């Protein structure tokens, strides 16, 4: 098993504060313990349950075309209080991006240049943006990324964020998952949904039986139903 320091490093590499992650994990484990005590029989989702859901919801198992890309973003500096960078700052940012692109074409490591120079938070991961589909990125970026073959690097791409250098690292073509591919995750998903519903019913029953006293000024306000 990973050491505590290794675990902390993994959690923080995903963008989470370690203490917040621990508190959330402790909360979830407490909820699971309460659930098991209240409902000793495990939530049972059969393969037949999963197949029925799969057949009734085919759209949920269609996969769109996706690419995985890394990028280096150079953002022109703006003066304090200004919403637009000056032409001089835009020119400096473009020149820097052009120099980085030249280094990449000459064989420099893309991820290392991203870590050292990119103005995007993805810099910590070597510029990796993971997989994304169409409609998730601004149009110029999307057009460039989906037009590249795996391993290829774009020319400079200008967006409202600045100047990008994009490298496509993987691609997923559009398709439909088979039931066998979806089965394990679907059974887990349906089990979690059923557990959440049972937990909510239990909470509602506790509320119905409880005499809840609110501190002054903290009483919930009733909202009239819409006409």
C-alpha positions as CSV (number, residue, x, y, z in Angstrom):
1,X,0.0,0.0,0.0
2,X,1.2,3.6,-0.6
3,X,2.7,5.5,2.2
4,X,0.9,8.5,3.7
5,X,3.2,10.9,1.9
6,X,2.6,9.0,-1.4
7,X,-1.1,9.1,-0.9
8,X,-1.0,12.8,-0.1
9,X,1.0,13.4,-3.3
10,X,-1.5,11.4,-5.4
11,X,-4.5,13.3,-3.9
12,X,-2.9,16.8,-4.4
13,X,-1.8,15.9,-8.0
14,X,-5.5,15.6,-8.7
15,X,-6.1,19.2,-7.5
16,X,-7.6,18.3,-4.0
17,X,-6.5,19.7,-0.6
18,X,-5.4,16.6,1.4
19,X,-7.2,17.7,4.6
20,X,-10.4,18.4,2.7
21,X,-10.1,15.0,1.0
22,X,-9.6,13.2,4.4
23,X,-12.6,15.0,5.9
24,X,-14.8,14.0,2.9
25,X,-13.6,10.4,3.1
26,X,-14.3,10.3,6.9
27,X,-17.8,11.6,6.2
28,X,-18.4,9.0,3.5
29,X,-17.2,6.1,5.6
30,X,-19.4,7.3,8.5
31,X,-22.4,7.3,6.2
32,X,-21.6,3.8,4.9
33,X,-21.3,2.5,8.5
34,X,-24.7,4.0,9.4
35,X,-26.2,2.6,6.2
36,X,-24.9,-0.9,6.9
37,X,-26.2,-0.8,10.5
38,X,-29.7,0.4,9.3
39,X,-29.9,-1.9,6.3
40,X,-27.8,-5.0,7.1
41,X,-28.8,-6.7,3.8
42,X,-26.6,-5.4,1.0
43,X,-28.1,-3.5,-2.0
44,X,-28.6,-6.2,-4.6
45,X,-28.4,-5.2,-8.2
46,X,-28.5,-8.2,-10.6
47,X,-27.2,-8.5,-14.1
48,X,-30.8,-8.7,-15.2
49,X,-31.5,-5.3,-13.6
50,X,-28.5,-3.8,-15.4
51,X,-29.4,-5.3,-18.7
52,X,-33.0,-3.9,-18.4
53,X,-31.6,-0.4,-17.7
54,X,-29.1,-0.8,-20.6
55,X,-31.8,-1.8,-23.1
56,X,-34.1,1.1,-22.0
57,X,-31.5,3.8,-22.1
58,X,-29.4,3.3,-25.2
59,X,-28.4,6.9,-25.5
60,X,-26.5,6.8,-22.2
61,X,-24.0,4.3,-23.7
62,X,-23.1,6.1,-26.9
63,X,-19.6,7.6,-26.9
64,X,-18.8,10.7,-28.8
65,X,-15.5,11.3,-30.6
66,X,-12.9,12.6,-28.1
67,X,-9.3,13.6,-28.2
68,X,-6.7,13.8,-25.4
69,X,-4.5,16.8,-25.7
70,X,-1.8,18.7,-23.9
71,X,-1.2,22.4,-24.4
72,X,1.1,25.3,-23.5
73,X,-0.8,28.6,-23.0
74,X,1.0,31.9,-23.0
75,X,-1.4,34.7,-21.8
76,X,-0.5,38.3,-22.5
77,X,-0.1,40.3,-19.3
78,X,-2.7,42.9,-18.5
79,X,-2.3,46.1,-16.6
80,X,-4.1,46.2,-13.2
81,X,-7.8,47.1,-13.7
82,X,-7.6,46.5,-17.5
83,X,-9.7,43.8,-19.3
84,X,-7.5,43.9,-22.4
85,X,-3.8,43.5,-22.9
86,X,-1.9,46.1,-24.8
87,X,-0.7,45.4,-28.3
88,X,2.9,45.4,-26.9
89,X,2.0,42.7,-24.4
90,X,0.2,40.6,-27.0
91,X,3.3,40.8,-29.2
92,X,5.6,39.7,-26.3
93,X,3.3,36.8,-25.5
94,X,3.1,35.7,-29.2
95,X,6.9,35.9,-29.5
96,X,7.4,33.7,-26.4
97,X,4.9,31.2,-27.8
98,X,6.7,31.2,-31.2
99,X,10.0,30.5,-29.5
100,X,8.6,27.6,-27.5
101,X,7.0,26.2,-30.7
102,X,10.4,26.4,-32.3
103,X,12.0,24.5,-29.4
104,X,9.4,21.8,-29.7
105,X,10.0,21.4,-33.4
106,X,13.7,21.1,-32.7
107,X,13.0,18.2,-30.3
108,X,12.5,19.8,-26.8
109,X,10.2,17.9,-24.4
110,X,6.7,19.3,-24.6
111,X,5.7,18.4,-21.1
112,X,8.8,20.0,-19.5
113,X,8.2,23.2,-21.5
114,X,4.6,23.2,-20.4
115,X,5.6,22.8,-16.7
116,X,8.1,25.7,-17.0
117,X,6.1,28.1,-19.1
118,X,2.4,27.5,-19.5
119,X,0.0,29.9,-17.8
120,X,-2.7,27.2,-17.6
121,X,-3.2,25.2,-14.3
122,X,-2.6,22.1,-16.5
123,X,1.1,23.1,-16.5
124,X,1.6,21.0,-13.3
125,X,0.6,17.9,-15.4
126,X,2.8,18.8,-18.3
127,X,-0.1,20.6,-20.0
128,X,-2.3,17.5,-20.1
129,X,-6.1,18.3,-20.4
130,X,-7.2,14.7,-20.5
131,X,-9.9,13.6,-22.9
132,X,-12.6,16.1,-24.1
133,X,-15.3,16.1,-26.7
134,X,-16.6,18.6,-29.1
135,X,-18.3,21.6,-27.5
136,X,-16.1,21.6,-24.4
137,X,-13.4,23.9,-25.6
138,X,-13.5,27.3,-27.3
139,X,-13.9,26.9,-31.1
140,X,-10.4,27.8,-32.4
141,X,-8.9,25.4,-29.8
142,X,-11.4,22.6,-30.7
143,X,-10.9,22.9,-34.4
144,X,-7.1,22.7,-34.1
145,X,-7.2,19.7,-31.6
146,X,-9.7,17.6,-33.6
147,X,-7.7,18.3,-36.8
148,X,-4.5,16.8,-35.4
149,X,-3.3,13.2,-35.6
150,X,-2.0,11.5,-32.5
151,X,1.5,12.8,-31.7
152,X,1.3,15.9,-33.8
153,X,1.7,19.5,-32.6
154,X,-0.3,22.5,-33.8
155,X,1.0,25.9,-35.0
156,X,0.1,28.8,-32.7
157,X,-3.7,28.9,-31.9
158,X,-5.0,32.2,-30.7
159,X,-8.1,32.3,-28.4
160,X,-9.4,34.9,-25.9
161,X,-7.1,33.3,-23.3
162,X,-3.9,33.9,-25.3
163,X,-1.6,31.7,-27.5
164,X,-1.8,28.0,-27.4
165,X,0.5,25.2,-28.7
166,X,-1.5,22.0,-28.8
167,X,-0.3,18.4,-28.9
168,X,-2.8,15.5,-29.4
169,X,-1.7,12.5,-27.4
170,X,-4.7,10.1,-27.8
171,X,-8.1,9.8,-29.6
172,X,-11.3,7.9,-29.0
173,X,-13.6,7.4,-32.0
174,X,-17.4,7.7,-31.7
175,X,-19.2,4.4,-30.9
176,X,-21.5,2.5,-28.6
177,X,-20.5,0.5,-25.6
178,X,-21.6,-3.1,-25.5
179,X,-23.4,-4.4,-22.4
180,X,-20.4,-6.4,-21.5
181,X,-18.2,-3.3,-21.5
182,X,-20.8,-1.3,-19.5
183,X,-22.0,-4.0,-17.1
184,X,-19.6,-3.7,-14.2
185,X,-19.8,0.1,-14.0
186,X,-23.6,0.1,-14.5
187,X,-24.2,-2.4,-11.7
188,X,-22.1,-0.2,-9.4
189,X,-24.0,2.9,-10.6
190,X,-27.4,1.4,-10.0
191,X,-26.3,0.1,-6.6
192,X,-25.2,3.6,-5.6
193,X,-28.4,5.1,-6.8
194,X,-30.5,2.6,-4.9
195,X,-28.4,3.1,-1.7
196,X,-28.9,6.9,-2.0
197,X,-32.6,6.4,-2.4
198,X,-32.8,4.1,0.6
199,X,-30.7,6.5,2.7
200,X,-32.9,9.5,1.8
201,X,-36.0,7.6,2.8
202,X,-34.4,6.8,6.1
203,X,-33.4,10.4,6.6
204,X,-37.0,11.5,5.8
205,X,-38.4,9.0,8.3
206,X,-36.1,10.4,11.0
207,X,-37.2,13.9,10.2
208,X,-40.9,12.9,10.3
209,X,-40.4,11.4,13.8
210,X,-38.1,14.1,15.2
211,X,-39.0,17.3,17.0
212,X,-36.6,19.7,15.4
213,X,-35.9,22.9,17.3
214,X,-34.2,25.7,15.3
215,X,-32.2,28.6,16.9
216,X,-33.8,32.0,16.7
217,X,-33.5,33.4,13.2
218,X,-32.5,30.1,11.7
219,X,-36.1,28.8,11.1
220,X,-36.6,27.5,7.6
221,X,-38.8,29.6,5.4
222,X,-41.7,28.0,3.7
223,X,-42.1,28.5,0.0
224,X,-45.5,28.5,-1.6
225,X,-45.8,25.9,-4.4
226,X,-45.8,27.4,-7.9
227,X,-49.3,28.1,-9.4
